[in-house]
């Protein structure tokens, strides 16, 4: 699936949730989508967890 199709699907889901359930449901679905994307990238190996933890702690990497 291309990035354009993925973006359209995400936008459609968020739009439907915003119209049907309101702002806070929209925010909750957006947060869950972001967490799901992060977990998917970790599982596929695109994100190194130790580097991510170091970045969140404020440590800088020389690589």
Protein Blocks (a to p, Z undefined) as FASTA:
>chain_A
ZZklmmmmmmmmmmmmmmmnojklmmmmmmmmmmmmmmmmmmnopacfklmmmmmnopac
fZZ
